[in-house]
């Protein structure tokens, strides 16, 4: 049966069995095009999806999922979710009250270009990257297009669906100049295919990696640091751990008890906004069916809100902010949509170190304490010139760093990667520790 039919059948069956049920169905299609030697080398389409159940029975929670939508398979899946709920200790869980959410098409004609156009864009990107004589190895040049459909329903009244998508061009290459060799990756993601520009992506990829050729070891010392948007998005992802309602409920947030107090420089305002028309992470509602809205997390340096789903809100006695996150295979979590650090009046580049990349953040950053010690790449600012440097470590405490932000850039840009979706500018902070030669 179709997803909507499966949802209706499951909700009726849950009502018959006397349990509360939330049904979350998600599906994704991914088109990938790769180019090599001036022609497409691989074109592929992959699809995945299924239906996930969250049962509440006597305050206990149980999960199960199925990728088969026959009545028999759905019945087994509901049995499994109820059985998993029975295994849990007595609790006070409840589904949030729901409402009719409508069906939302957020893709429209944005990804409707012909396959041949998408191939041509990929080939153009590969040719322009390969044409640079400094490119030693063209590892990958490609186009990725993702479309996702989400449908939700619950015995508490939630009912809605939406369709989102985005397209991206990416390049991975090795560049060489003399004895200096650098490897890098760059991606440009947009809501619509025609917003992509292969020439711009190639130029930016070559610029960002090529500027590091000829890098020298950095001398140890304390310097003013300017963090580029790519790096700021990573720092912001670490910060969201501290403002997660789940982290707060588990008593692991450094910011517990800090609502209404200053936690960053007055130049720092952080917002999560799922309603942005151009946002890569925009959605009409979250994974529990709570309507999307703009949420101010930090305003002029003052902590205004944590991010919550219904469960973390109840456990911390705070408001549900509509930030439930769950795939059909997963359990309830908290997640951001379009995370924004609002731009400022600009950054001055007179002196210090322009930090362009942080490496090993997964191992070198403690999101609970905020302590960070990782390898970096950058450009030392000397007499108006940018001199490439590497072989250095950078160490700081994230929370202390945010308190000491002295300038916020006017160069905000969208970043989409393992850290999620963010639109952030550069940040300047004085007196940061660098360990090098």
LODREN-360174 format. One record per residue: x, y, z of N, C-alpha, C in turn; chain. Coordinates in steps of 0.001 Angstrom, whole numbers, plus 500000, padded with zeros to 6 digits. Layout:
BEGIN
      n_x      n_y      n_z     ca_x     ca_y     ca_z      c_x      c_y      c_z   c
        X        Y        Z        X        Y        Z        X        Y        Z   A
...
! end
This chain:
BEGIN
      n_x      n_y      n_z     ca_x     ca_y     ca_z      c_x      c_y      c_z   c
   500831   498804   500000   500000   500000   500000   500870   501251   500000   A
   500301   502390   499680   501005   503660   499684   501253   504125   501118   A
   502192   505092   501275   502545   505578   502604   501335   506141   503335   A
   500541   506970   502659   499382   507581   503310   498380   506520   503751   A
   498189   505504   502929   497297   504406   503294   497852   503630   504485   A
   499171   503396   504481   499804   502685   505586   499660   503469   506890   A
   499825   504764   506799   499689   505612   507986   498284   505502   508560   A
   497287   505622   507716   495902   505541   508179   495604   504182   508801   A
   496099   503124   508176   495858   501778   508696   496497   501622   510070   A
   497738   502083   510215   498444   501955   511492   497762   502749   512599   A
   497322   503965   512302   496669   504792   513325   495346   504168   513769   A
   494611   503596   512814   493361   502930   513170   493631   501699   514028   A
   494657   500944   513671   495000   499736   514421   495488   500083   515822   A
   496271   501165   515941   496737   501605   517259   495546   502006   518134   A
   494572   502692   517540   493372   503059   518289   492628   501833   518768   A
   492557   500820   517918   491866   499584   518285   492573   498881   519444   A
   493923   499015   519488   494699   498340   520543   494874   499212   521793   A
   494405   500457   521731   494447   501306   522907   495811   501877   523238   A
   496631   502156   522207   497942   502776   522439   498047   504052   521616   A
   498852   504985   522077   499150   506179   521284   500257   505851   520292   A
   500135   506375   519087   501105   506051   518040   501442   507290   517228   A
   502724   507441   516943   503214   508443   515990   503854   507693   514834   A
   503428   508021   513617   503949   507389   512404   504774   508426   511650   A
   506036   508100   511382   506907   508983   510624   507465   508215   509428   A
   507067   508620   508237   507564   507976   507015   508505   508930   506302   A
   509669   508446   505935   510620   509267   505188   511155   508464   504007   A
   511399   509169   502922   512020   508541   501760   512978   509537   501136   A
   514012   509022   500521   515011   509884   499901   515474   509285   498587   A
   515618   510157   497586   516243   509743   496330   517493   510591   496126   A
   518533   509968   495629   519818   510661   495458   520359   510375   494057   A
   520513   511441   493294   521128   511360   491966   522580   511798   492086   A
   523486   510979   491576   524914   511305   491602   525475   511227   490189   A
   526187   512272   489786   526866   512311   488489   528335   512620   488748   A
   529223   511855   488172   530652   512110   488295   531260   512269   486911   A
   532276   513112   486833   532930   513373   485546   534427   513152   485666   A
   535005   512701   484571   536457   512490   484503   536900   512605   483050   A
   538037   513260   482842   538620   513398   481499   537635   514011   480501   A
   536876   515001   480962   535999   515735   480068   534706   515050   479693   A
   534330   513991   480432   533084   513288   480132   532516   512714   481424   A
   531227   512398   481412   530653   511768   482603   531204   510348   482732   A
   531596   510004   483954   532165   508682   484203   531200   507770   484947   A
   530213   508369   485605   529277   507555   486365   528018   508364   486635   A
   526880   507746   486437   525587   508349   486753   524781   507295   487502   A
   524287   507658   488670   523542   506678   489459   522415   507307   490256   A
   521392   506513   490497   520261   506939   491312   520053   505906   492416   A
   519936   506370   493648   519691   505485   494780   518485   505998   495552   A
   517660   505080   496006   516494   505453   496798   516461   504640   498081   A
   515908   505242   499123   515742   504543   500391   514540   505134   501101   A
   513999   504378   502039   512874   504902   502790   512165   503831   503575   A
   511289   504271   504439   510536   503346   505268   509611   504112   506189   A
   509013   503374   507097   508043   503961   508010   508419   503602   509442   A
   508546   504605   510298   508974   504400   511673   507835   504656   512646   A
   507731   503819   513669   506654   503924   514659   507216   504280   516027   A
   506520   505190   516697   506818   505498   518100   505526   505294   518886   A
   505531   504272   519713   504352   503910   520496   504522   504403   521925   A
   503446   504941   522489   503407   505277   523909   502344   504398   524557   A
   502784   503596   525505   501860   502709   526209   502113   502824   527706   A
   501151   503333   528435   501271   503520   529883   502529   504305   530240   A
   502817   505345   529448   503969   506195   529732   505297   505630   529280   A
   505276   504454   528669   506510   503833   528165   506595   504047   526658   A
   507831   504090   526137   508056   504359   524716   508649   503135   524038   A
   508124   502821   522858   508687   501740   522060   508800   502148   520601   A
   509878   501719   519961   510120   502067   518553   510219   500801   517701   A
   509866   500946   516439   510081   499890   515440   509925   500526   514065   A
   510449   499865   513040   510296   500404   511688   510178   499287   510668   A
   509638   499638   509522   509499   498688   508427   509761   499391   507110   A
   510371   498670   506192   510553   499173   504835   509600   498476   503870   A
   508767   497609   504428   507742   496918   503643   506375   497410   504111   A
   505539   497790   503185   504277   498423   503550   503067   497535   503292   A
   503227   496242   503457   502072   495356   503406   501377   495366   504763   A
   500117   495016   504767   499361   494997   506019   499994   494042   507027   A
   500470   492916   506539   501091   491928   507425   502357   492499   508061   A
   503231   493131   507239   504481   493687   507760   504215   494823   508743   A
   503211   495642   508435   502889   496760   509330   502351   496252   510662   A
   501572   495181   510607   501072   494592   511848   502200   494072   512716   A
   503157   493399   512102   504324   492916   512854   505106   494079   513464   A
   505253   495147   512679   506018   496296   513155   505326   496953   514349   A
   504012   497078   514291   503276   497642   515422   503397   496737   516636   A
   503320   495418   516430   503533   494471   517533   504896   494681   518174   A
   505918   494865   517324   507285   495037   517829   507421   496331   518632   A
   506820   497413   518145   506902   498679   518871   506208   498580   520226   A
   505039   497938   520256   504332   497761   521527   505131   496866   522457   A
   505719   495807   521911   506558   494923   522725   507768   495644   523300   A
   508376   496518   522494   509528   497285   522989   509109   498254   524088   A
   507916   498826   523972   507416   499704   525030   507205   498925   526321   A
   506694   497705   526222   506460   496876   527406   507754   496548   528144   A
   508892   496560   527422   510186   496233   528035   510778   497392   528840   A
   510251   498582   528648   510824   499755   529307   510300   499896   530730   A
   511052   500662   531534   510600   500954   532881   509429   501930   532828   A
   508637   501941   533892   507498   502845   533958   507962   504282   533753   A
   507263   505033   532896   507645   506410   532614   506432   507306   532513   A
   506676   508517   532024   505587   509487   531891   505571   510091   530490   A
   506060   509336   529505   506133   509839   528135   504738   510051   527559   A
   504653   511014   526660   503382   511302   525989   503669   511922   524632   A
   502793   511686   523675   502904   512345   522382   502367   513767   522508   A
   502960   514706   521768   502425   516072   521799   501088   516147   521073   A
   500254   517079   521489   498988   517306   520783   499302   517755   519365   A
   498570   517195   518403   498852   517500   517009   497716   518233   516338   A
   497966   518593   515092   496971   519303   514302   497201   519001   512829   A
   496248   519405   511996   496419   519246   510551   497490   520216   510065   A
   498521   519689   509424   499692   520479   509034   499739   520780   507546   A
   498909   520111   506770   498906   520326   505333   500012   519572   504622   A
   500018   519693   503309   501055   519073   502474   501817   520200   501781   A
   503135   520160   501892   503964   521280   501451   504973   520814   500405   A
   505008   521502   499288   505958   521231   498207   507020   522317   498221   A
   508215   521997   498739   509285   522986   498855   510346   522825   497773   A
   510068   521992   496783   511016   521789   495686   510549   522529   494442   A
   509245   522481   494155   508676   523119   492974   509438   522692   491709   A
   509866   523677   490903   510568   523373   489655   512087   523476   489810   A
   512543   523669   491046   513955   523955   491275   514933   522887   490834   A
   514494   521629   490814   515394   520532   490438   514933   519844   489151   A
   514084   520522   488378   513450   519884   487227   514257   519949   485935   A
   515448   520500   485985   516265   520588   484769   516527   519193   484196   A
   516739   519139   482899   517000   517862   482235   518316   517260   482709   A
   518375   515935   482705   519583   515231   483125   520788   515693   482314   A
   520587   515967   481039   521698   516392   480187   522300   517703   480673   A
   521476   518620   481186   521985   519881   481728   522844   519630   482964   A
   522418   518699   483787   523158   518389   485009   524489   517713   484668   A
   524478   516863   483656   525731   516251   483192   526676   517323   482663   A
   526134   518254   481876   526963   519312   481282   527603   520175   482362   A
   526863   520472   483424   527416   521272   484521   528547   520528   485214   A
   528379   519221   485393   529411   518411   486047   530675   518356   485196   A
   530496   518176   483893   531647   518126   482982   532367   519469   482971   A
   531614   520555   482947   532235   521887   482958   533063   522096   484229   A
   532535   521651   485363   533278   521769   486621   534590   520988   486541   A
   534515   519751   486068   535719   518905   485999   536757   519489   485048   A
   536318   520007   483918   537251   520569   482938   537956   521809   483490   A
   537185   522663   484180   537794   523892   484696   538743   523613   485855   A
   538442   522615   486649   539374   522231   487708   540641   521618   487116   A
   540470   520721   486171   541613   520013   485581   542511   520933   484770   A
   541964   522053   484288   542742   522963   483444   543819   523708   484220   A
   543703   523769   485525   544717   524462   486326   545980   523605   486380   A
   547135   524132   485961   548356   523326   485909   548832   522850   487281   A
   548335   523458   488340   548740   523040   489689   547992   521792   490165   A
   546940   521399   489451   546166   520221   489850   546931   518963   489458   A
   547403   518254   490456   548181   517026   490227   547256   515833   490042   A
   546225   515746   490861   545286   514622   490781   543867   515137   490920   A
   543039   514792   489964   541611   515123   490042   540906   513920   490652   A
   540653   513986   491961   540081   512823   492641   538608   512640   492342   A
   537896   513745   492292   536454   513643   492077   535896   515000   491672   A
   535026   514990   490724   534241   516173   490376   532834   515672   490127   A
   531857   516232   490835   530539   515640   490711   529384   516558   491055   A
   528213   515989   490817   526944   516651   491103   526105   515692   491925   A
   525488   516202   492982   524594   515392   493809   523266   516123   493956   A
   522198   515378   493829   520857   515939   493998   520091   515041   494960   A
   519567   515642   496014   518814   514887   497013   517383   515423   497094   A
   516431   514510   497091   515025   514842   497311   514525   513989   498472   A
   513854   514628   499417   513348   513914   500581   511865   514198   500767   A
   511130   513147   501104   509716   513290   501431   509485   512809   502852   A
   508719   513587   503601   508417   513276   504998   506906   513313   505175   A
   506367   512297   505813   504941   512283   506131   504774   511845   507573   A
   503890   512527   508307   503703   512242   509724   502227   512140   510048   A
   501929   511337   511049   500570   511232   511557   500620   510678   512967   A
   499663   511044   513786   499641   510515   515154   498208   510370   515637   A
   498042   509538   516656   496735   509373   517268   496335   510607   518068   A
   497258   511566   518221   496945   512830   518905   496576   513930   517916   A
   496469   513604   516641   495957   514566   515669   496946   515139   514677   A
   498232   514859   514809   499208   515361   513839   498964   514710   512479   A
   499015   515501   511410   498796   514958   510073   499368   515937   509057   A
   500427   515531   508360   501020   516417   507375   502112   515749   506574   A
   502612   516473   505564   503675   515943   504709   504397   517101   504043   A
   505654   516861   503677   506379   517852   502892   507446   517176   502041   A
   507863   517914   501012   508861   517437   500050   509931   518518   499914   A
   511173   518171   500175   512274   519126   500076   513374   518550   499201   A
   514312   519400   498796   515428   518924   497995   516485   519991   497819   A
   517654   519567   497417   518713   520511   497083   519708   519843   496138   A
   520509   520670   495503   521505   520192   494542   522867   520751   494929   A
   523921   520022   494597   525260   520516   494920   526281   520067   493883   A
   527282   520902   493689   528467   520566   492901   529641   520455   493859   A
   530534   519515   493604   531660   519329   494520   532907   518899   493763   A
   534035   519221   494347   535310   518829   493763   536285   518404   494841   A
   537014   517333   494589   538072   516858   495486   539327   516679   494645   A
   540426   517299   495058   541629   517287   494225   542896   517439   495049   A
   544003   517158   494392   545335   517358   494955   546043   518395   494094   A
   546586   519436   494737   547313   520474   494013   548781   520447   494424   A
   549642   520802   493457   551087   520782   493713   551748   522015   493116   A
   552674   522565   493876   553500   523672   493401   554887   523465   493979   A
   555825   523066   493130   557144   522701   493629   557049   521470   494503   A
   557583   521566   495730   557533   520441   496660   556298   520491   497560   A
   555500   521531   497419   554321   521696   498275   553110   521011   497648   A
   552485   520121   498414   551323   519357   497950   550185   519526   498960   A
   548995   519855   498460   547832   520014   499328   546628   519282   498736   A
   545836   518708   499621   544632   517994   499218   543417   518697   499814   A
   542330   518816   499035   541169   519511   499558   539871   519107   498887   A
   538782   519600   499470   537432   519301   499006   536588   520558   499163   A
   535760   520846   498190   534877   522009   498258   533516   521631   497689   A
   532454   522166   498296   531101   521869   497859   530281   523158   497833   A
   529405   523258   496850   528468   524377   496782   527071   523787   496659   A
   526222   524051   497650   524871   523490   497666   523832   524595   497568   A
   522781   524354   496795   521706   525326   496600   520360   524601   496585   A
   519287   525377   496816   517951   524809   496772   517542   524450   495343   A
   518091   525179   494355   517707   524960   492963   518942   524712   492098   A
   518791   523841   491102   519905   523514   490211   520450   524750   489512   A
   519567   525625   489020   520017   526769   488233   520706   527843   489080   A
   520716   527663   490400   521484   528571   491252   522955   528155   491321   A
   523261   526957   490845   524643   526478   490829   525383   527070   489634   A
   526675   527284   489814   527526   527831   488752   528836   527039   488751   A
   529035   526131   487785   530256   525315   487766   531526   526155   487757   A
   531502   527280   487020   532683   528134   486966   533009   528731   488321   A
   531988   529174   489030   532197   529742   490369   532711   528684   491333   A
   532130   527475   491270   532565   526404   492161   534018   526022   491892   A
   534383   525937   490614   535769   525603   490256   536720   526683   490747   A
   536362   527930   490505   537219   529047   490915   537422   529070   492426   A
   536334   528858   493153   536430   528901   494614   537220   527711   495156   A
   537033   526550   494550   537784   525362   494975   539279   525572   494768   A
   539660   526066   493608   541072   526310   493315   541649   527414   494200   A
   540854   528439   494462   541334   529542   495312   541581   529057   496739   A
   540602   528347   497288   540704   527949   498693   541851   526977   498936   A
   542057   526042   498003   543150   525086   498196   544476   525670   497735   A
   544471   526356   496601   545712   526877   496035   546421   527877   496924   A
   545697   528638   497736   546331   529639   498593   547195   529017   499682   A
   547049   527688   499904   547849   527022   500933   549147   526425   500382   A
   549319   526441   499080   550555   525916   498492   551740   526774   498927   A
   552825   526114   499237   554020   526817   499707   553980   527155   501185   A
   553067   526512   501935   552921   526809   503366   554180   526470   504145   A
   554479   527319   505131   555609   527127   506033   555090   526842   507439   A
   555894   526188   508270   555467   525946   509648   555249   527267   510387   A
   554230   527298   511221   553917   528489   512019   554709   528461   513316   A
   555186   529608   513726   555900   529697   514998   554905   529711   516155   A
   555282   529051   517235   554439   529005   518426   554235   530404   519005   A
   553010   530662   519475   552727   531951   520099   551238   532207   520194   A
   550894   533322   520817   549497   533737   520928   549238   534853   519917   A
   548141   534747   519196   547851   535673   518113   546360   535977   518051   A
   546052   537063   517403   544667   537348   517033   544278   536341   515949   A
   543096   535737   516102   542630   534738   515139   541377   535238   514434   A
   541337   535027   513124   540126   535283   512349   539674   533937   511799   A
   538511   533489   512236   537982   532196   511817   537066   532390   510616   A
   537388   531712   509511   536558   531798   508312   535218   531095   508537   A
   534198   531408   507686   532881   530790   507869   532887   529272   507969   A
   533703   528589   507168   533765   527125   507259   534117   526677   508670   A
   535045   527368   509288   535488   527020   510640   534429   527424   511657   A
   533824   528584   511467   532786   529054   512390   531611   528080   512414   A
   531269   527482   511268   530168   526514   511251   530480   525310   512126   A
   531750   524910   512167   532166   523805   513030   532054   524208   514502   A
   532496   525420   514824   532398   525900   516206   530936   525989   516643   A
   530076   526436   515737   528667   526571   516064   528026   525199   516290   A
   528455   524208   515527   527941   522849   515724   528310   522332   517110   A
   529518   522636   517568   529925   522248   518928   529068   522969   519965   A
   528770   524231   519697   527978   525022   520639   526556   524472   520752   A
   526001   523953   519660   524627   523453   519709   524501   522253   520649   A
   525604   521548   520883   525558   520457   521860   525188   521007   523236   A
   525729   522172   523577   525471   522766   524891   524060   523314   525012   A
   523444   523719   523888   522085   524265   523948   521032   523230   523564   A
   521440   521985   523380   520502   520902   523097   519693   520584   524345   A
   518379   520498   524179   517529   520124   525304   517843   518733   525818   A
   518291   517853   524931   518654   516499   525349   519866   516532   526273   A
   520872   517323   525888   522057   517466   526733   521671   518073   528079   A
   520790   519059   528041   520336   519704   529283   519595   518715   530166   A
   518691   517926   529579   517916   516955   530355   518804   515889   530972   A
   519922   515604   530310   520857   514589   530814   521905   515175   531750   A
   521751   516452   532116   522638   517144   533056   524082   517195   532558   A
   524249   517380   531239   525600   517430   530676   525892   518733   529955   A
   525002   519720   530105   525212   520991   529409   525998   521971   530258   A
   527026   522544   529665   527820   523578   530333   526955   524818   530618   A
   525852   524962   529891   525018   526153   530011   523784   525944   530900   A
   523747   524847   531618   522648   524588   532552   522564   525728   533572   A
   521370   526296   533721   521180   527386   534670   521581   528749   534154   A
   521938   528852   532866   522445   530112   532306   521408   530900   531512   A
   520161   530422   531423   519150   531166   530679   519040   532593   531214   A
   519042   533547   530282   518923   534945   530682   520222   535595   531107   A
   521318   534848   531006   522622   535401   531382   523525   535492   530162   A
   524584   536261   530285   525519   536488   529182   526442   535278   529030   A
   526455   534690   527838   527291   533516   527573   528230   533751   526395   A
   528134   534913   525753   528983   535227   524605   529111   536738   524499   A
   529989   537173   523607   530136   538598   523337   528798   539185   522896   A
   528570   540465   523218   527335   541131   522802   527221   541225   521287   A
   528294   540926   520566   528267   540926   519103   527674   539637   518536   A
   527445   538654   519407   527014   537325   518957   525514   537136   519149   A
   524815   536896   518033   523403   536506   518060   523252   535240   517218   A
   522686   534206   517827   522542   532904   517178   521056   532564   517085   A
   520619   532194   515891   519210   531925   515613   519102   530603   514869   A
   518018   529876   515107   517696   528743   514238   516349   529031   513597   A
   516307   528992   512268   515100   529408   511557   514765   528420   510442   A
   513765   527592   510687   513359   526586   509711   512437   527149   508645   A
   512101   528439   508730   511121   529021   507812   511740   529806   506664   A
   513068   529859   506560   513721   530671   505538   513429   530136   504126   A
   512990   530994   503208   512696   530538   501842   513907   529939   501128   A
   515113   530439   501433   516315   529945   500753   517124   528989   501612   A
   516590   528589   502751   517361   527742   503663   517457   526301   503200   A
   518667   525752   503244   518863   524362   502850   518257   523401   503862   A
   518027   523867   505089   517449   523016   506128   516021   523383   506476   A
   515353   524157   505631   513994   524608   505935   513012   523444   505902   A
   511983   523542   506759   510931   522530   506849   509706   523171   507493   A
   508500   522713   507145   507300   523315   507732   507010   522851   509149   A
   507533   521688   509538   507329   521165   510895   508434   520171   511210   A
   508559   519843   512499   509640   518937   512907   509168   517483   512890   A
   509972   516590   513449   509691   515156   513362   508601   514683   514307   A
   508014   515603   515073   506833   515289   515883   505594   516016   515369   A
   505769   516817   514309   504644   517562   513788   504447   518914   514440   A
   505456   519399   515155   505384   520742   515731   505774   521751   514654   A
   504933   522768   514470   505143   523739   513401   506478   524465   513553   A
   507135   524721   512420   508429   525415   512416   508251   526884   512761   A
   509282   527446   513389   509291   528879   513680   510732   529334   513857   A
   510913   530637   513882   512229   531219   514125   512496   531230   515628   A
   513652   530717   516028   514004   530652   517443   515305   531401   517688   A
   515285   532374   518573   516498   533073   518988   517119   532293   520138   A
   518333   531801   519938   519026   531005   520947   519902   531905   521818   A
   520698   532730   521165   521529   533724   521857   521251   535079   521237   A
   520940   536068   522051   520642   537409   521565   521586   538413   522206   A
   522415   539052   521382   523393   540025   521876   524214   539436   523030   A
   524580   538160   522885   525406   537485   523873   524657   536829   525010   A
   523342   537039   525113   522555   536505   526223   521820   535233   525779   A
   521922   534173   526576   521256   532909   526259   519750   533058   526459   A
   518985   532878   525371   517541   533040   525430   516769   531732   525419   A
   517339   530688   524826   516592   529440   524727   517506   528259   524452   A
   517107   527101   524954   517655   525836   524514   516772   525340   523355   A
   517191   524294   522669   516382   523737   521584   515780   522415   522062   A
   514458   522288   521918   513737   521178   522535   512799   520466   521581   A
   512610   519173   521849   511452   518439   521358   510463   518340   522522   A
   509347   517643   522340   508344   517597   523408   508856   516881   524650   A
   509668   515854   524452   510171   515074   525584   511181   515866   526409   A
   512171   516475   525748   513179   517226   526517   512558   518460   527169   A
   511539   519050   526510   510853   520192   527107   510154   519786   528396   A
   509478   518625   528375   508780   518153   529577   509763   517803   530689   A
   510883   517195   530321   511856   516778   531337   512583   517952   531975   A
   512677   519068   531269   513374   520244   531801   512415   521368   532197   A
   511110   521120   532013   510076   522114   532331   510297   523419   531564   A
   510657   523263   530293   510798   524396   529395   509862   524204   528206   A
   509787   525193   527332   508867   525139   526194   509426   524290   525059   A
   508543   523560   524396   508909   522825   523188   509157   523839   522073   A
   510349   523806   521489   510705   524788   520452   510537   524251   519036   A
   510064   523006   518893   509861   522449   517556   511133   521968   516906   A
   512011   521336   517696   513293   520870   517156   513474   519362   517285   A
   512358   518622   517223   512451   517169   517214   513116   516708   515929   A
   513999   515719   516050   514700   515151   514895   514644   513636   514985   A
   514244   512992   513895   514180   511532   513884   514088   511054   512451   A
   514805   509991   512123   514608   509300   510856   513654   508138   511129   A
   513175   507497   510083   512236   506400   510312   512888   505249   511068   A
   514209   505144   510980   514911   504076   511690   515327   504461   513108   A
   515258   505751   513420   515869   506222   514655   514889   506497   515776   A
   515455   506938   516899   514675   507333   518058   514648   508860   518146   A
   513801   509375   519013   513599   510811   519117   514863   511522   519589   A
   515217   512599   518896   516400   513378   519228   516053   514854   519049   A
   517072   515694   519168   516933   517130   518967   517883   517539   517851   A
   517452   518427   516964   518323   518867   515874   517942   520246   515373   A
   518902   520922   514749   518671   522249   514200   518203   522152   512752   A
   517782   523294   512204   517359   523367   510804   518340   524249   510043   A
   518073   525556   509985   519020   526531   509430   519606   527314   510605   A
   520823   526981   510977   521466   527624   512115   522194   528879   511634   A
   521893   530003   512226   522418   531285   511772   523204   531976   512877   A
   524382   532471   512532   525078   533433   513381   524973   534739   512607   A
   524217   535694   513146   523901   536889   512376   525140   537718   512081   A
   525263   538243   510864   526457   538992   510459   526586   540308   511213   A
   527837   540811   511258   528126   542081   511905   528584   543116   510901   A
   529417   544026   511378   529857   545147   510538   531131   544841   509763   A
   531734   543681   510000   532930   543313   509248   534119   543014   510137   A
   535101   542364   509550   536337   541980   510243   537504   542696   509596   A
   538428   543201   510398   539652   543813   509878   540753   542765   509804   A
   541540   542841   508738   542547   541812   508482   543971   542360   508641   A
   544168   543279   509541   545472   543903   509667   546574   542983   510149   A
   546271   542136   511122   547306   541259   511677   546651   540027   512269   A
   547482   539012   512564   546979   537788   513172   547049   536605   512232   A
   546147   535659   512447   546139   534433   511653   544719   534144   511181   A
   544582   533985   509882   543308   533612   509287   543214   532088   509328   A
   542322   531554   510178   542174   530108   510343   541164   529624   509310   A
   541629   528777   508383   540793   528346   507261   540259   526928   507404   A
   540869   526135   508286   540418   524748   508428   540852   524209   509781   A
   539980   523399   510373   540303   522655   511586   540203   521178   511258   A
   541173   520394   511713   541213   518969   511415   541189   518151   512695   A
   540467   517035   512668   540401   516162   513831   539493   516663   514930   A
   538454   517424   514548   537551   517993   515559   536829   516898   516332   A
   536477   515801   515661   535769   514718   516349   536562   514204   517551   A
   537882   514131   517402   538716   513604   518489   539269   514699   519382   A
   539429   515906   518839   540127   516944   519588   539252   517975   520256   A
   537937   517760   520254   537030   518731   520882   536137   518024   521884   A
   535995   518615   523060   535112   518087   524092   533887   518989   524163   A
   532737   518529   523638   531569   519407   523589   530962   519700   524960   A
   531323   518930   525962   530793   519171   527309   531547   520308   527986   A
   532874   520222   527991   533676   521270   528637   533935   522448   527701   A
   533883   522174   526387   534214   523210   525410   535684   523299   525080   A
   536494   522429   525650   537936   522460   525381   538220   521895   523990   A
   538994   522635   523204   539322   522255   521830   540828   522344   521637   A
   541416   521287   521094   542829   521292   520733   542981   520442   519480   A
   543153   521098   518326   543145   520409   517039   544218   520982   516119   A
   544487   520263   515043   545381   520752   514000   544634   521738   513112   A
   545385   522670   512548   544743   523651   511706   545564   524018   510493   A
   544914   524712   509561   545577   525323   508416   545165   526781   508386   A
   546054   527622   507832   545683   529021   507813   546632   529898   507028   A
   546399   531193   507148   547193   532206   506456   547591   533269   507477   A
   548898   533453   507652   549362   534472   508584   549300   535839   507898   A
   548770   536808   508612   548618   538161   508080   549840   538975   508463   A
   550665   539279   507469   551929   539973   507715   552050   541147   506745   A
   552019   542357   507284   552208   543551   506450   551250   543648   505289   A
   550008   543249   505497   549020   543307   504434   549025   542107   503518   A
   549983   541199   503703   550067   539982   502888   549513   538794   503666   A
   549020   537787   502910   548556   536547   503519   549559   535445   503189   A
   550248   534952   504216   551315   533962   504049   550805   532604   504528   A
   550790   531575   503647   550266   530270   504070   551138   529603   505127   A
   550480   529033   506147   551178   528330   507229   550418   527050   507562   A
   551155   526067   508040   550519   524824   508485   551361   524210   509598   A
   551146   522950   509874   551857   522250   510950   551705   522966   512281   A
   550475   523382   512586   550258   524018   513881   548999   523451   514541   A
   548988   523569   515868   547813   523196   516647   547220   524468   517233   A
   545912   524485   517357   545223   525620   517947   544429   525117   519149   A
   544517   525832   520255   543870   525404   521489   543061   526553   522082   A
   541852   526248   522525   541010   527257   523167   539844   526558   523849   A
   539131   527315   524693   537863   526851   525231   536751   527563   524468   A
   535840   526814   523899   534816   527368   523031   533999   528456   523727   A
   533596   528214   524956   532745   529171   525648   533506   530462   525960   A
   534763   530319   526334   535601   531500   526560   535848   532247   525248   A
   536026   531483   524161   536272   532086   522849   535079   532952   522423   A
   533865   532433   522597   532673   533173   522199   532500   534436   523042   A
   532923   534387   524281   532842   535572   525145   533814   536655   524684   A
   534887   536258   523987   535935   537202   523616   535879   537638   522139   A
   534802   537296   521442   534661   537725   520046   534682   539253   519991   A
   535605   539798   519171   535747   541253   519086   535229   541837   517780   A
   535067   540992   516766   534500   541435   515492   533725   540286   514852   A
   532610   540638   514220   531807   539667   513466   531738   540147   512023   A
   532051   539265   511092   532120   539638   509686   530766   539921   509057   A
   530816   540544   507881   529624   540785   507077   529588   539841   505878   A
   530322   538738   505982   530516   537805   504865   529801   536475   505077   A
   528606   536484   505677   527904   535233   505978   527663   534413   504720   A
   527878   533109   504834   527637   532212   503705   527063   530895   504199   A
   526314   530232   503301   525736   528943   503639   526813   527860   503649   A
   526806   527051   504683   527712   525906   504797   526854   524671   505044   A
   527023   523652   504212   526300   522394   504392   527314   521266   504450   A
   527321   520537   505556   528288   519460   505707   527931   518580   506879   A
   528938   517917   507454   528677   517000   508562   528138   517745   509780   A
   528390   519055   509840   527919   519846   510967   526458   520260   510808   A
   525825   519923   509679   524460   520351   509425   524443   521532   508483   A
   523397   522325   508551   523243   523486   507682   523361   524752   508512   A
   524242   525648   508093   524442   526900   508828   524745   528022   507850   A
   524371   529229   508243   524768   530426   507508   525500   531319   508500   A
   526803   531465   508290   527643   532108   509299   528681   533027   508644   A
   529120   534061   509364   530194   534936   508896   531518   534564   509562   A
   532541   535331   509280   533825   535187   509965   533733   535780   511370   A
   534622   535314   512257   534723   535851   513614   536175   536164   513920   A
   536413   537255   514627   537770   537624   515055   537846   537591   516574   A
   538894   536944   517088   539113   536817   518530   540588   537073   518811   A
   540879   537888   519800   542264   538201   520145   542854   537154   521063   A
   544178   537037   521036   544946   536267   522022   544563   534791   522065   A
   544720   534105   520932   544453   532670   520831   545772   531921   520754   A
   545840   530761   521392   547077   529980   521487   547291   529117   520247   A
   548494   529273   519634   548896   528467   518496   550229   527786   518814   A
   550312   526482   518606   551549   525755   518835   552075   525262   517508   A
   553265   525719   517124   553853   525328   515855   555306   524958   516010   A
   556124   525452   515100   557548   525103   515112   558261   525814   516265   A
! end
